[in-house]
Amino acid sequence: MLKDLENNTDFDKALQDSKEAPVYIYKHSSSCNISRGAWRAIQEIAEDKPELQFRRIMVRENKPLSNDIAEKLNVEHQSPQIILINNGVPIWSATHYGITRETIMGALKILKSDEKPE
């Protein structure tokens, strides 16, 4: 499932949702080619695996929220960036060319074992 984060209420809801199932927070820049490639990978996964939860923030259009997310999660801001949240806390993140179908799906291994994703 793909949803956009537009305000702190949406972000707080995503944190709450992560207590039921992991949630990916994706920071997207509409002016960045790397972001476009990462967004395509996320869209493909969301289509193939609709049970996974993705939330997108448009960084250029909503810089204050993007900064709030970085501060609340204690994860340095990057764009593009994807952060996996479980039980309200970040457990994995990737940036730029590190955002691929393989790395996104591999991050879920953290929840199943002590194995580190590739």
N, C-alpha and C positions, 0 to 999 in steps of 0.2 A: 504494500500500500504506500502510495506517495502522497504526501501532504506538504503544503508550504507553511513555514513559520513566518508569521507577520508581526508578532508582538511577544512580550514576555509571558502573557497568559498562554499563548500557544506553546512556548518553550516549557513552561511549568507543566503543562498537560503532557508534553512528550516525556518529561522526567517521570511523571506519575505513571504514564503508560509503560515505561521501561521496568516497572516493578512487576508487570504482568508478562512482558515479552521484551527482548532486546530492541532498542531503537537506534537506527543510524541517523546522525545529524550530518547533513551535507552542506558545506558552505560553497556557494557557486558564484562565480564572477561572470556576468553576461558579456564581458569584453575580452575574455581569455580563451584561447584555443584549447589549452590544456583542460580547462573547466568543461568545455563542450564535449571533449572525449570522455572525461570522467562521468559526466551526466548521461551520456549514451550508455555507458556500462551499467550505471545504476538503473536506468529505465529498462534495460534488458533483463536485469535480475528481478526487478519489481514485476515485470510481465511474467517471467518464468516462475517466480516464487512469491505470489501475492500475499502469503502469510507473513513475509518480512515487512518490517516497519521502517520507512524512510521519511525523513523530514528535511526539506530543503529551505535554506535561507539565501536570498539574493543579497549578496554582501554589499555591492555598490549601492543598491537601493535601500538597504537597511543596515547601515554601518553601526548605529548605536546598539541594535539587538545583537549583531555579530560580536561586538566588543563585550556585551553583557554575557553572552554564552562563553566566550573565552575566559572571562573572569570567574564566572560561577563554576565552570568545570575545571578551572586551573590548567587549561590546555592553551599553549601559545597560539595566537591566531595565525592561520595560513589561509591562502585561497588559491586553488581549491583545496578543500580539506574535508575528510570524513572522519567522524568520531562515533564509535560504538558505545552506547550507554546501556548499562544493565543495573537494575536496582538503584537508579538515580545517579550512578557514578560512571565516569569514562573508564573503559577497560582496554581500549585500542584506538589508534588513530593512524591515518596515512594522509600524505599530501602529494600534490602534483602528479608526477608519473607513477607514484606508488598506489594510486587509486585505480585498480583494475578489477575486473570480475573475479579473478583468482584471489586477490588480496582481500576483497570484501567478503567473499564466501569463506575464505580461510580464517578470518577473524572470529568466526563463530566457533572455531575449534577451542578457543579459550574457555568457552562456556562448558565444553564437554570434557575437557582434560587439562592437564598442565602443559600440554603441547603448545609451543609458540607458533603463531601463524607465520607463513613465509612472506 
